[in-house]
Amino acid sequence: MHVLIVDDELLARNRLRVLLSECEDPAAPFVVEEAANVAQAQEFLRRTELPVDLLLLDIQMPGPDGMVLAQTLRTMAQPPALVFVTAHSMYAASAFEVEAVDYLTKPVRLERLHQAIAKVRRLRTLKALPTTARRRLHW
């Protein structure tokens, strides 16, 4: 799974990187990239050859905030799964309006990150199924 961490705080990015290493499946290792702001993330998403599967995104950052990037993702043909990682719970409703898979508050607990990654994996599996199979699974 190709993961992009977007957070202006180096310590927060490092913590997520460590937690991701503890969630990693040896059969499907993570490729983890980082960006310190929205502009860097947008540039990375434009130039990467390996599609990003999961975006771990902070909301409050200098310059354009994470919600701006989340809106941009909605214009992509195959956007990454979006999980917000923020110190502020007040943005939760807005996060789901931009189709976030999950919303984690800092400090991120390993168990919650596991749950978010499990959701992302389930969604990726579902999207990979033929349309007829997805219709049968719809509840």
A tleap script that builds the chain and sets N, CA, C and O, in Angstrom:
source leaprc.protein.ff14SB
mol = sequence {
  NMET HIE VAL LEU ILE VAL ASP ASP GLU LEU
  LEU ALA ARG ASN ARG LEU ARG VAL LEU LEU
  SER GLU CYS GLU ASP PRO ALA ALA PRO PHE
  VAL VAL GLU GLU ALA ALA ASN VAL ALA GLN
  ALA GLN GLU PHE LEU ARG ARG THR GLU LEU
  PRO VAL ASP LEU LEU LEU LEU ASP ILE GLN
  MET PRO GLY PRO ASP GLY MET VAL LEU ALA
  GLN THR LEU ARG THR MET ALA GLN PRO PRO
  ALA LEU VAL PHE VAL THR ALA HIE SER MET
  TYR ALA ALA SER ALA PHE GLU VAL GLU ALA
  VAL ASP TYR LEU THR LYS PRO VAL ARG LEU
  GLU ARG LEU HIE GLN ALA ILE ALA LYS VAL
  ARG ARG LEU ARG THR LEU LYS ALA LEU PRO
  THR THR ALA ARG ARG ARG LEU HIE CTRP
}
set mol.1.N position { 0.852 -1.176 0.000 }
set mol.1.CA position { 0.000 0.000 0.000 }
set mol.1.C position { 0.896 1.238 0.000 }
set mol.1.O position { 1.814 1.354 0.812 }
set mol.2.N position { 0.623 2.135 -0.899 }
set mol.2.CA position { 1.378 3.380 -1.015 }
set mol.2.C position { 0.678 4.445 -0.166 }
set mol.2.O position { -0.483 4.775 -0.408 }
set mol.3.N position { 1.389 4.976 0.822 }
set mol.3.CA position { 0.824 5.902 1.804 }
set mol.3.C position { 1.546 7.245 1.712 }
set mol.3.O position { 2.772 7.299 1.617 }
set mol.4.N position { 0.772 8.321 1.740 }
set mol.4.CA position { 1.329 9.673 1.810 }
set mol.4.C position { 0.862 10.306 3.113 }
set mol.4.O position { -0.337 10.435 3.359 }
set mol.5.N position { 1.823 10.700 3.945 }
set mol.5.CA position { 1.545 11.404 5.200 }
set mol.5.C position { 1.728 12.894 4.933 }
set mol.5.O position { 2.782 13.316 4.457 }
set mol.6.N position { 0.707 13.691 5.237 }
set mol.6.CA position { 0.791 15.133 5.047 }
set mol.6.C position { 0.533 15.814 6.386 }
set mol.6.O position { -0.587 15.814 6.896 }
set mol.7.N position { 1.592 16.391 6.939 }
set mol.7.CA position { 1.501 17.068 8.231 }
set mol.7.C position { 2.662 18.042 8.318 }
set mol.7.O position { 3.781 17.716 7.923 }
set mol.8.N position { 2.402 19.233 8.831 }
set mol.8.CA position { 3.468 20.231 8.929 }
set mol.8.C position { 4.420 19.956 10.083 }
set mol.8.O position { 5.495 20.552 10.149 }
set mol.9.N position { 4.043 19.064 10.994 }
set mol.9.CA position { 4.883 18.752 12.150 }
set mol.9.C position { 5.713 17.497 11.888 }
set mol.9.O position { 5.168 16.413 11.681 }
set mol.10.N position { 7.031 17.654 11.900 }
set mol.10.CA position { 7.934 16.525 11.664 }
set mol.10.C position { 7.711 15.405 12.672 }
set mol.10.O position { 7.701 14.232 12.298 }
set mol.11.N position { 7.532 15.749 13.947 }
set mol.11.CA position { 7.316 14.725 14.972 }
set mol.11.C position { 6.047 13.920 14.716 }
set mol.11.O position { 6.015 12.711 14.947 }
set mol.12.N position { 5.014 14.585 14.243 }
set mol.12.CA position { 3.763 13.887 13.934 }
set mol.12.C position { 3.961 12.931 12.761 }
set mol.12.O position { 3.465 11.804 12.784 }
set mol.13.N position { 4.684 13.380 11.737 }
set mol.13.CA position { 4.969 12.504 10.590 }
set mol.13.C position { 5.788 11.292 11.033 }
set mol.13.O position { 5.520 10.163 10.621 }
set mol.14.N position { 6.790 11.543 11.877 }
set mol.14.CA position { 7.632 10.442 12.371 }
set mol.14.C position { 6.817 9.439 13.182 }
set mol.14.O position { 6.995 8.230 13.040 }
set mol.15.N position { 5.923 9.941 14.031 }
set mol.15.CA position { 5.089 9.053 14.849 }
set mol.15.C position { 4.203 8.192 13.954 }
set mol.15.O position { 4.069 6.991 14.190 }
set mol.16.N position { 3.602 8.785 12.942 }
set mol.16.CA position { 2.757 8.010 12.036 }
set mol.16.C position { 3.574 6.963 11.288 }
set mol.16.O position { 3.112 5.843 11.071 }
set mol.17.N position { 4.770 7.327 10.902 }
set mol.17.CA position { 5.646 6.381 10.202 }
set mol.17.C position { 5.941 5.170 11.111 }
set mol.17.O position { 5.904 4.027 10.655 }
set mol.18.N position { 6.229 5.427 12.382 }
set mol.18.CA position { 6.505 4.341 13.338 }
set mol.18.C position { 5.254 3.483 13.531 }
set mol.18.O position { 5.333 2.255 13.507 }
set mol.19.N position { 4.107 4.126 13.722 }
set mol.19.CA position { 2.870 3.371 13.912 }
set mol.19.C position { 2.534 2.545 12.675 }
set mol.19.O position { 2.075 1.409 12.795 }
set mol.20.N position { 2.760 3.103 11.491 }
set mol.20.CA position { 2.513 2.347 10.259 }
set mol.20.C position { 3.390 1.104 10.187 }
set mol.20.O position { 2.950 0.053 9.722 }
set mol.21.N position { 4.624 1.227 10.647 }
set mol.21.CA position { 5.524 0.066 10.620 }
set mol.21.C position { 4.994 -1.052 11.520 }
set mol.21.O position { 5.263 -2.228 11.274 }
set mol.22.N position { 4.243 -0.687 12.563 }
set mol.22.CA position { 3.664 -1.676 13.459 }
set mol.22.C position { 2.373 -2.273 12.906 }
set mol.22.O position { 1.910 -3.309 13.384 }
set mol.23.N position { 1.791 -1.619 11.897 }
set mol.23.CA position { 0.560 -2.115 11.266 }
set mol.23.C position { 0.848 -2.899 9.998 }
set mol.23.O position { -0.052 -3.512 9.425 }
set mol.24.N position { 2.080 -2.881 9.567 }
set mol.24.CA position { 2.445 -3.410 8.259 }
set mol.24.C position { 2.227 -4.914 8.159 }
set mol.24.O position { 2.524 -5.668 9.085 }
set mol.25.N position { 1.710 -5.323 7.031 }
set mol.25.CA position { 1.538 -6.726 6.696 }
set mol.25.C position { 2.755 -7.139 5.879 }
set mol.25.O position { 2.997 -6.554 4.823 }
set mol.26.N position { 3.538 -8.131 6.330 }
set mol.26.CA position { 4.744 -8.519 5.595 }
set mol.26.C position { 4.465 -8.897 4.134 }
set mol.26.O position { 5.328 -8.736 3.270 }
set mol.27.N position { 3.258 -9.396 3.867 }
set mol.27.CA position { 2.910 -9.779 2.498 }
set mol.27.C position { 2.585 -8.568 1.631 }
set mol.27.O position { 2.643 -8.646 0.404 }
set mol.28.N position { 2.241 -7.446 2.269 }
set mol.28.CA position { 1.889 -6.229 1.528 }
set mol.28.C position { 2.474 -5.020 2.258 }
set mol.28.O position { 1.746 -4.280 2.920 }
set mol.29.N position { 3.785 -4.822 2.137 }
set mol.29.CA position { 4.425 -3.729 2.889 }
set mol.29.C position { 3.975 -2.351 2.411 }
set mol.29.O position { 3.521 -2.181 1.279 }
set mol.30.N position { 4.113 -1.380 3.299 }
set mol.30.CA position { 3.790 0.002 2.975 }
set mol.30.C position { 4.967 0.670 2.285 }
set mol.30.O position { 6.126 0.414 2.613 }
set mol.31.N position { 4.657 1.521 1.337 }
set mol.31.CA position { 5.622 2.471 0.779 }
set mol.31.C position { 5.151 3.807 1.323 }
set mol.31.O position { 4.077 4.283 0.955 }
set mol.32.N position { 5.944 4.421 2.199 }
set mol.32.CA position { 5.508 5.628 2.901 }
set mol.32.C position { 6.267 6.841 2.384 }
set mol.32.O position { 7.497 6.857 2.339 }
set mol.33.N position { 5.506 7.848 1.996 }
set mol.33.CA position { 6.047 9.135 1.541 }
set mol.33.C position { 5.537 10.210 2.493 }
set mol.33.O position { 4.575 9.999 3.232 }
set mol.34.N position { 6.200 11.371 2.462 }
set mol.34.CA position { 5.804 12.463 3.355 }
set mol.34.C position { 5.758 13.783 2.609 }
set mol.34.O position { 6.475 14.001 1.632 }
set mol.35.N position { 4.887 14.660 3.103 }
set mol.35.CA position { 4.836 16.037 2.643 }
set mol.35.C position { 4.564 16.907 3.867 }
set mol.35.O position { 3.798 16.526 4.753 }
set mol.36.N position { 5.198 18.075 3.908 }
set mol.36.CA position { 5.067 18.962 5.065 }
set mol.36.C position { 3.950 19.992 4.903 }
set mol.36.O position { 3.648 20.735 5.837 }
set mol.37.N position { 3.339 20.035 3.722 }
set mol.37.CA position { 2.246 20.981 3.508 }
set mol.37.C position { 1.425 20.552 2.297 }
set mol.37.O position { 1.774 19.599 1.600 }
set mol.38.N position { 0.343 21.260 2.061 }
set mol.38.CA position { -0.575 20.913 0.983 }
set mol.38.C position { 0.085 21.083 -0.383 }
set mol.38.O position { -0.111 20.249 -1.266 }
set mol.39.N position { 0.853 22.133 -0.568 }
set mol.39.CA position { 1.510 22.357 -1.866 }
set mol.39.C position { 2.456 21.203 -2.200 }
set mol.39.O position { 2.469 20.721 -3.333 }
set mol.40.N position { 3.240 20.762 -1.231 }
set mol.40.CA position { 4.139 19.618 -1.464 }
set mol.40.C position { 3.340 18.353 -1.788 }
set mol.40.O position { 3.724 17.577 -2.663 }
set mol.41.N position { 2.247 18.156 -1.088 }
set mol.41.CA position { 1.418 16.970 -1.325 }
set mol.41.C position { 0.811 17.006 -2.724 }
set mol.41.O position { 0.805 15.994 -3.425 }
set mol.42.N position { 0.303 18.162 -3.131 }
set mol.42.CA position { -0.282 18.282 -4.469 }
set mol.42.C position { 0.763 18.019 -5.541 }
set mol.42.O position { 0.484 17.342 -6.531 }
set mol.43.N position { 1.956 18.545 -5.350 }
set mol.43.CA position { 3.037 18.313 -6.309 }
set mol.43.C position { 3.397 16.826 -6.351 }
set mol.43.O position { 3.594 16.261 -7.427 }
set mol.44.N position { 3.481 16.204 -5.191 }
set mol.44.CA position { 3.801 14.781 -5.149 }
set mol.44.C position { 2.730 13.970 -5.876 }
set mol.44.O position { 3.055 13.090 -6.673 }
set mol.45.N position { 1.457 14.260 -5.608 }
set mol.45.CA position { 0.366 13.522 -6.244 }
set mol.45.C position { 0.369 13.696 -7.761 }
set mol.45.O position { -0.009 12.781 -8.493 }
set mol.46.N position { 0.795 14.868 -8.233 }
set mol.46.CA position { 0.873 15.120 -9.682 }
set mol.46.C position { 1.987 14.330 -10.345 }
set mol.46.O position { 1.825 13.858 -11.470 }
set mol.47.N position { 3.116 14.180 -9.663 }
set mol.47.CA position { 4.286 13.608 -10.323 }
set mol.47.C position { 4.537 12.133 -10.018 }
set mol.47.O position { 5.347 11.505 -10.700 }
set mol.48.N position { 3.881 11.570 -9.035 }
set mol.48.CA position { 4.162 10.187 -8.668 }
set mol.48.C position { 3.687 9.219 -9.754 }
set mol.48.O position { 2.626 9.397 -10.352 }
set mol.49.N position { 4.485 8.213 -9.983 }
set mol.49.CA position { 4.109 7.182 -10.949 }
set mol.49.C position { 3.339 6.058 -10.268 }
set mol.49.O position { 2.533 5.376 -10.901 }
set mol.50.N position { 3.590 5.870 -8.982 }
set mol.50.CA position { 2.906 4.853 -8.196 }
set mol.50.C position { 1.696 5.510 -7.525 }
set mol.50.O position { 1.872 6.382 -6.674 }
set mol.51.N position { 0.487 5.115 -7.884 }
set mol.51.CA position { -0.684 5.767 -7.286 }
set mol.51.C position { -0.681 5.659 -5.764 }
set mol.51.O position { -0.283 4.635 -5.208 }
set mol.52.N position { -1.118 6.701 -5.108 }
set mol.52.CA position { -1.212 6.710 -3.648 }
set mol.52.C position { -2.528 6.037 -3.257 }
set mol.52.O position { -3.594 6.399 -3.754 }
set mol.53.N position { -2.439 5.058 -2.364 }
set mol.53.CA position { -3.623 4.323 -1.906 }
set mol.53.C position { -4.268 4.965 -0.690 }
set mol.53.O position { -5.489 4.931 -0.535 }
set mol.54.N position { -3.440 5.552 0.175 }
set mol.54.CA position { -3.920 6.102 1.440 }
set mol.54.C position { -3.234 7.427 1.718 }
set mol.54.O position { -2.011 7.545 1.633 }
set mol.55.N position { -4.040 8.414 2.050 }
set mol.55.CA position { -3.534 9.730 2.421 }
set mol.55.C position { -3.879 9.967 3.889 }
set mol.55.O position { -5.054 10.028 4.254 }
set mol.56.N position { -2.849 10.101 4.731 }
set mol.56.CA position { -3.024 10.457 6.140 }
set mol.56.C position { -2.796 11.958 6.216 }
set mol.56.O position { -1.670 12.425 6.045 }
set mol.57.N position { -3.848 12.710 6.470 }
set mol.57.CA position { -3.834 14.157 6.272 }
set mol.57.C position { -4.203 14.941 7.518 }
set mol.57.O position { -5.259 14.726 8.114 }
set mol.58.N position { -3.322 15.852 7.901 }
set mol.58.CA position { -3.625 16.807 8.965 }
set mol.58.C position { -4.535 17.877 8.377 }
set mol.58.O position { -4.574 18.055 7.159 }
set mol.59.N position { -5.257 18.582 9.217 }
set mol.59.CA position { -6.149 19.630 8.712 }
set mol.59.C position { -5.514 21.009 8.870 }
set mol.59.O position { -5.376 21.739 7.889 }
set mol.60.N position { -5.132 21.370 10.078 }
set mol.60.CA position { -4.591 22.708 10.311 }
set mol.60.C position { -3.099 22.726 10.023 }
set mol.60.O position { -2.296 22.106 10.721 }
set mol.61.N position { -2.752 23.470 8.953 }
set mol.61.CA position { -1.353 23.641 8.555 }
set mol.61.C position { -1.194 25.050 8.016 }
set mol.61.O position { -2.170 25.663 7.584 }
set mol.62.N position { 0.026 25.569 8.038 }
set mol.62.CA position { 0.248 26.877 7.408 }
set mol.62.C position { -0.050 26.795 5.908 }
set mol.62.O position { 0.180 25.765 5.274 }
set mol.63.N position { -0.558 27.877 5.360 }
set mol.63.CA position { -0.925 27.865 3.941 }
set mol.63.C position { -2.275 27.196 3.786 }
set mol.63.O position { -3.072 27.175 4.725 }
set mol.64.N position { -2.540 26.645 2.602 }
set mol.64.CA position { -3.817 25.937 2.422 }
set mol.64.C position { -3.917 24.782 3.422 }
set mol.64.O position { -2.931 24.098 3.697 }
set mol.65.N position { -5.117 24.578 3.960 }
set mol.65.CA position { -5.267 23.521 4.967 }
set mol.65.C position { -5.644 22.192 4.329 }
set mol.65.O position { -5.820 22.094 3.114 }
set mol.66.N position { -5.763 21.180 5.165 }
set mol.66.CA position { -6.054 19.845 4.686 }
set mol.66.C position { -7.385 19.720 3.968 }
set mol.66.O position { -7.536 18.871 3.090 }
set mol.67.N position { -8.347 20.547 4.326 }
set mol.67.CA position { -9.646 20.502 3.644 }
set mol.67.C position { -9.508 20.916 2.176 }
set mol.67.O position { -10.218 20.403 1.311 }
set mol.68.N position { -8.606 21.830 1.906 }
set mol.68.CA position { -8.354 22.245 0.519 }
set mol.68.C position { -7.839 21.052 -0.280 }
set mol.68.O position { -8.295 20.805 -1.397 }
set mol.69.N position { -6.903 20.324 0.284 }
set mol.69.CA position { -6.377 19.144 -0.396 }
set mol.69.C position { -7.464 18.088 -0.546 }
set mol.69.O position { -7.552 17.439 -1.588 }
set mol.70.N position { -8.285 17.908 0.469 }
set mol.70.CA position { -9.365 16.916 0.401 }
set mol.70.C position { -10.319 17.245 -0.749 }
set mol.70.O position { -10.768 16.344 -1.456 }
set mol.71.N position { -10.625 18.507 -0.936 }
set mol.71.CA position { -11.486 18.917 -2.058 }
set mol.71.C position { -10.822 18.599 -3.390 }
set mol.71.O position { -11.489 18.166 -4.330 }
set mol.72.N position { -9.510 18.811 -3.475 }
set mol.72.CA position { -8.759 18.518 -4.695 }
set mol.72.C position { -8.825 17.033 -5.025 }
set mol.72.O position { -8.942 16.656 -6.191 }
set mol.73.N position { -8.750 16.193 -4.002 }
set mol.73.CA position { -8.790 14.745 -4.212 }
set mol.73.C position { -10.069 14.319 -4.914 }
set mol.73.O position { -10.068 13.374 -5.702 }
set mol.74.N position { -11.152 15.015 -4.628 }
set mol.74.CA position { -12.444 14.645 -5.199 }
set mol.74.C position { -12.475 14.828 -6.712 }
set mol.74.O position { -13.367 14.301 -7.375 }
set mol.75.N position { -11.524 15.559 -7.263 }
set mol.75.CA position { -11.474 15.766 -8.710 }
set mol.75.C position { -10.616 14.717 -9.407 }
set mol.75.O position { -10.590 14.658 -10.637 }
set mol.76.N position { -9.921 13.896 -8.642 }
set mol.76.CA position { -9.043 12.883 -9.224 }
set mol.76.C position { -9.855 11.682 -9.714 }
set mol.76.O position { -10.876 11.327 -9.125 }
set mol.77.N position { -9.384 11.063 -10.805 }
set mol.77.CA position { -10.054 9.884 -11.340 }
set mol.77.C position { -10.027 8.732 -10.335 }
set mol.77.O position { -11.034 8.051 -10.140 }
set mol.78.N position { -8.878 8.518 -9.701 }
set mol.78.CA position { -8.737 7.466 -8.696 }
set mol.78.C position { -8.074 8.058 -7.457 }
set mol.78.O position { -6.873 7.889 -7.250 }
set mol.79.N position { -8.859 8.752 -6.633 }
set mol.79.CA position { -8.266 9.383 -5.448 }
set mol.79.C position { -7.856 8.353 -4.408 }
set mol.79.O position { -8.438 7.271 -4.333 }
set mol.80.N position { -6.849 8.693 -3.605 }
set mol.80.CA position { -6.490 7.801 -2.496 }
set mol.80.C position { -7.578 7.816 -1.433 }
set mol.80.O position { -8.363 8.760 -1.342 }
set mol.81.N position { -7.613 6.770 -0.639 }
set mol.81.CA position { -8.487 6.769 0.531 }
set mol.81.C position { -7.963 7.846 1.475 }
set mol.81.O position { -6.753 7.994 1.648 }
set mol.82.N position { -8.862 8.580 2.073 }
set mol.82.CA position { -8.488 9.716 2.908 }
set mol.82.C position { -8.800 9.432 4.366 }
set mol.82.O position { -9.933 9.107 4.722 }
set mol.83.N position { -7.774 9.560 5.211 }
set mol.83.CA position { -7.944 9.460 6.659 }
set mol.83.C position { -7.358 10.737 7.251 }
set mol.83.O position { -6.165 11.008 7.110 }
set mol.84.N position { -8.199 11.508 7.906 }
set mol.84.CA position { -7.712 12.711 8.568 }
set mol.84.C position { -7.042 12.328 9.882 }
set mol.84.O position { -7.508 11.444 10.601 }
set mol.85.N position { -5.943 13.010 10.181 }
set mol.85.CA position { -5.204 12.818 11.425 }
set mol.85.C position { -4.962 14.214 11.974 }
set mol.85.O position { -4.120 14.955 11.467 }
set mol.86.N position { -5.708 14.567 13.013 }
set mol.86.CA position { -5.672 15.941 13.495 }
set mol.86.C position { -5.845 16.004 15.005 }
set mol.86.O position { -6.348 15.069 15.628 }
set mol.87.N position { -5.426 17.105 15.572 }
set mol.87.CA position { -5.582 17.313 17.014 }
set mol.87.C position { -6.948 17.892 17.356 }
set mol.87.O position { -7.276 18.061 18.531 }
set mol.88.N position { -7.742 18.195 16.341 }
set mol.88.CA position { -9.007 18.904 16.560 }
set mol.88.C position { -10.197 18.052 16.136 }
set mol.88.O position { -10.299 17.655 14.976 }
set mol.89.N position { -11.089 17.775 17.068 }
set mol.89.CA position { -12.266 16.970 16.749 }
set mol.89.C position { -13.352 17.784 16.054 }
set mol.89.O position { -14.301 17.209 15.520 }
set mol.90.N position { -13.233 19.107 16.049 }
set mol.90.CA position { -14.293 19.971 15.512 }
set mol.90.C position { -14.485 19.858 14.003 }
set mol.90.O position { -15.483 20.349 13.477 }
set mol.91.N position { -13.563 19.231 13.305 }
set mol.91.CA position { -13.675 19.124 11.851 }
set mol.91.C position { -14.280 17.791 11.401 }
set mol.91.O position { -14.369 17.535 10.200 }
set mol.92.N position { -14.689 16.955 12.327 }
set mol.92.CA position { -15.131 15.600 11.976 }
set mol.92.C position { -16.285 15.596 10.976 }
set mol.92.O position { -16.242 14.854 9.994 }
set mol.93.N position { -17.301 16.399 11.205 }
set mol.93.CA position { -18.446 16.416 10.280 }
set mol.93.C position { -18.002 16.849 8.889 }
set mol.93.O position { -18.417 16.258 7.892 }
set mol.94.N position { -17.168 17.869 8.815 }
set mol.94.CA position { -16.669 18.339 7.518 }
set mol.94.C position { -15.835 17.270 6.831 }
set mol.94.O position { -15.846 17.167 5.604 }
set mol.95.N position { -15.118 16.483 7.604 }
set mol.95.CA position { -14.261 15.439 7.034 }
set mol.95.C position { -15.084 14.413 6.272 }
set mol.95.O position { -14.671 13.960 5.205 }
set mol.96.N position { -16.219 14.047 6.792 }
set mol.96.CA position { -17.026 13.043 6.119 }
set mol.96.C position { -17.772 13.625 4.925 }
set mol.96.O position { -18.183 12.884 4.032 }
set mol.97.N position { -17.951 14.937 4.900 }
set mol.97.CA position { -18.530 15.595 3.719 }
set mol.97.C position { -17.604 15.491 2.519 }
set mol.97.O position { -18.062 15.521 1.377 }
set mol.98.N position { -16.294 15.366 2.769 }
set mol.98.CA position { -15.324 15.201 1.674 }
set mol.98.C position { -14.927 13.730 1.514 }
set mol.98.O position { -13.886 13.409 0.941 }
set mol.99.N position { -15.784 12.847 2.037 }
set mol.99.CA position { -15.667 11.399 1.852 }
set mol.99.C position { -14.435 10.778 2.499 }
set mol.99.O position { -13.816 9.875 1.935 }
set mol.100.N position { -14.085 11.266 3.681 }
set mol.100.CA position { -12.991 10.649 4.433 }
set mol.100.C position { -13.423 9.252 4.880 }
set mol.100.O position { -14.586 9.026 5.215 }
set mol.101.N position { -12.483 8.334 4.879 }
set mol.101.CA position { -12.742 6.972 5.334 }
set mol.101.C position { -12.774 6.924 6.858 }
set mol.101.O position { -13.544 6.173 7.456 }
set mol.102.N position { -11.912 7.750 7.480 }
set mol.102.CA position { -11.846 7.753 8.938 }
set mol.102.C position { -11.284 9.092 9.403 }
set mol.102.O position { -10.813 9.903 8.607 }
set mol.103.N position { -11.349 9.295 10.710 }
set mol.103.CA position { -10.925 10.555 11.335 }
set mol.103.C position { -10.242 10.194 12.644 }
set mol.103.O position { -10.893 9.752 13.590 }
set mol.104.N position { -8.931 10.382 12.695 }
set mol.104.CA position { -8.159 10.043 13.883 }
set mol.104.C position { -7.716 11.314 14.582 }
set mol.104.O position { -7.304 12.279 13.938 }
set mol.105.N position { -7.804 11.307 15.907 }
set mol.105.CA position { -7.319 12.464 16.655 }
set mol.105.C position { -5.960 12.143 17.253 }
set mol.105.O position { -5.667 11.014 17.648 }
set mol.106.N position { -5.141 13.193 17.301 }
set mol.106.CA position { -3.795 13.074 17.873 }
set mol.106.C position { -3.899 13.144 19.384 }
set mol.106.O position { -4.768 13.848 19.899 }
set mol.107.N position { -3.066 12.458 20.095 }
set mol.107.CA position { -2.069 11.517 19.602 }
set mol.107.C position { -2.749 10.240 19.111 }
set mol.107.O position { -3.630 9.701 19.781 }
set mol.108.N position { -2.342 9.770 17.962 }
set mol.108.CA position { -2.943 8.602 17.337 }
set mol.108.C position { -2.558 7.352 18.116 }
set mol.108.O position { -1.390 7.130 18.438 }
set mol.109.N position { -3.560 6.554 18.406 }
set mol.109.CA position { -3.323 5.270 19.066 }
set mol.109.C position { -3.171 4.190 17.992 }
set mol.109.O position { -3.832 4.232 16.955 }
set mol.110.N position { -2.310 3.247 18.253 }
set mol.110.CA position { -2.047 2.165 17.309 }
set mol.110.C position { -3.339 1.431 16.941 }
set mol.110.O position { -3.570 1.141 15.767 }
set mol.111.N position { -4.167 1.134 17.914 }
set mol.111.CA position { -5.414 0.410 17.661 }
set mol.111.C position { -6.304 1.160 16.669 }
set mol.111.O position { -6.883 0.549 15.770 }
set mol.112.N position { -6.415 2.477 16.830 }
set mol.112.CA position { -7.254 3.267 15.914 }
set mol.112.C position { -6.662 3.303 14.513 }
set mol.112.O position { -7.400 3.260 13.528 }
set mol.113.N position { -5.342 3.380 14.411 }
set mol.113.CA position { -4.717 3.366 13.091 }
set mol.113.C position { -4.960 2.010 12.434 }
set mol.113.O position { -5.243 1.948 11.237 }
set mol.114.N position { -4.856 0.930 13.195 }
set mol.114.CA position { -5.166 -0.412 12.678 }
set mol.114.C position { -6.585 -0.442 12.102 }
set mol.114.O position { -6.806 -0.949 11.002 }
set mol.115.N position { -7.534 0.101 12.849 }
set mol.115.CA position { -8.926 0.110 12.404 }
set mol.115.C position { -9.090 0.900 11.109 }
set mol.115.O position { -9.795 0.464 10.199 }
set mol.116.N position { -8.447 2.049 11.026 }
set mol.116.CA position { -8.542 2.877 9.820 }
set mol.116.C position { -7.949 2.154 8.608 }
set mol.116.O position { -8.525 2.176 7.521 }
set mol.117.N position { -6.811 1.524 8.803 }
set mol.117.CA position { -6.173 0.803 7.706 }
set mol.117.C position { -7.033 -0.389 7.284 }
set mol.117.O position { -7.123 -0.694 6.095 }
set mol.118.N position { -7.658 -1.055 8.234 }
set mol.118.CA position { -8.555 -2.169 7.906 }
set mol.118.C position { -9.725 -1.678 7.053 }
set mol.118.O position { -10.123 -2.356 6.105 }
set mol.119.N position { -10.275 -0.516 7.377 }
set mol.119.CA position { -11.353 0.066 6.566 }
set mol.119.C position { -10.869 0.333 5.148 }
set mol.119.O position { -11.555 0.013 4.177 }
set mol.120.N position { -9.691 0.917 5.040 }
set mol.120.CA position { -9.135 1.225 3.721 }
set mol.120.C position { -8.938 -0.057 2.919 }
set mol.120.O position { -9.266 -0.106 1.734 }
set mol.121.N position { -8.411 -1.077 3.552 }
set mol.121.CA position { -8.202 -2.353 2.842 }
set mol.121.C position { -9.527 -2.956 2.385 }
set mol.121.O position { -9.624 -3.471 1.271 }
set mol.122.N position { -10.552 -2.894 3.246 }
set mol.122.CA position { -11.865 -3.411 2.849 }
set mol.122.C position { -12.413 -2.641 1.653 }
set mol.122.O position { -12.953 -3.243 0.725 }
set mol.123.N position { -12.281 -1.328 1.667 }
set mol.123.CA position { -12.763 -0.507 0.544 }
set mol.123.C position { -12.012 -0.818 -0.739 }
set mol.123.O position { -12.612 -0.888 -1.812 }
set mol.124.N position { -10.694 -1.005 -0.634 }
set mol.124.CA position { -9.898 -1.337 -1.823 }
set mol.124.C position { -10.318 -2.688 -2.381 }
set mol.124.O position { -10.393 -2.856 -3.598 }
set mol.125.N position { -10.593 -3.650 -1.515 }
set mol.125.CA position { -11.042 -4.963 -1.959 }
set mol.125.C position { -12.402 -4.850 -2.643 }
set mol.125.O position { -12.629 -5.450 -3.694 }
set mol.126.N position { -13.288 -4.088 -2.047 }
set mol.126.CA position { -14.621 -3.898 -2.611 }
set mol.126.C position { -14.549 -3.233 -3.985 }
set mol.126.O position { -15.240 -3.646 -4.916 }
set mol.127.N position { -13.715 -2.210 -4.108 }
set mol.127.CA position { -13.585 -1.509 -5.394 }
set mol.127.C position { -12.993 -2.407 -6.474 }
set mol.127.O position { -13.248 -2.206 -7.661 }
set mol.128.N position { -12.203 -3.396 -6.064 }
set mol.128.CA position { -11.575 -4.297 -7.029 }
set mol.128.C position { -12.546 -5.352 -7.552 }
set mol.128.O position { -12.274 -6.000 -8.562 }
set mol.129.N position { -13.673 -5.526 -6.870 }
set mol.129.CA position { -14.653 -6.520 -7.312 }
set mol.129.C position { -15.391 -6.028 -8.552 }
set mol.129.O position { -15.565 -4.821 -8.725 }
set mol.130.N position { -15.822 -6.933 -9.407 }
set mol.130.CA position { -16.649 -6.529 -10.551 }
set mol.130.C position { -17.942 -5.882 -10.049 }
set mol.130.O position { -18.385 -6.173 -8.938 }
set mol.131.N position { -18.537 -5.028 -10.836 }
set mol.131.CA position { -19.738 -4.287 -10.446 }
set mol.131.C position { -20.863 -5.217 -10.006 }
set mol.131.O position { -21.557 -4.916 -9.035 }
set mol.132.N position { -21.061 -6.330 -10.691 }
set mol.132.CA position { -22.142 -7.241 -10.320 }
set mol.132.C position { -21.942 -7.817 -8.927 }
set mol.132.O position { -22.905 -7.981 -8.178 }
set mol.133.N position { -20.704 -8.123 -8.575 }
set mol.133.CA position { -20.421 -8.647 -7.231 }
set mol.133.C position { -20.648 -7.581 -6.187 }
set mol.133.O position { -21.138 -7.877 -5.097 }
set mol.134.N position { -20.297 -6.332 -6.504 }
set mol.134.CA position { -20.514 -5.233 -5.543 }
set mol.134.C position { -22.004 -5.036 -5.285 }
set mol.134.O position { -22.409 -4.762 -4.155 }
set mol.135.N position { -22.813 -5.173 -6.318 }
set mol.135.CA position { -24.274 -5.004 -6.141 }
set mol.135.C position { -24.807 -6.060 -5.188 }
set mol.135.O position { -25.670 -5.762 -4.362 }
set mol.136.N position { -24.313 -7.286 -5.285 }
set mol.136.CA position { -24.776 -8.359 -4.399 }
set mol.136.C position { -24.379 -8.101 -2.951 }
set mol.136.O position { -25.086 -8.514 -2.031 }
set mol.137.N position { -23.245 -7.417 -2.743 }
set mol.137.CA position { -22.772 -7.148 -1.382 }
set mol.137.C position { -23.422 -5.916 -0.770 }
set mol.137.O position { -23.337 -5.711 0.441 }
set mol.138.N position { -24.062 -5.103 -1.580 }
set mol.138.CA position { -24.664 -3.853 -1.075 }
set mol.138.C position { -25.788 -4.164 -0.110 }
set mol.138.O position { -26.660 -4.982 -0.403 }
set mol.139.N position { -25.769 -3.518 1.034 }
set mol.139.CA position { -26.820 -3.762 2.020 }
set mol.139.C position { -27.621 -2.546 2.162 }
set mol.139.O position { -28.570 -2.520 2.945 }
savepdb mol mol.pdb
quit
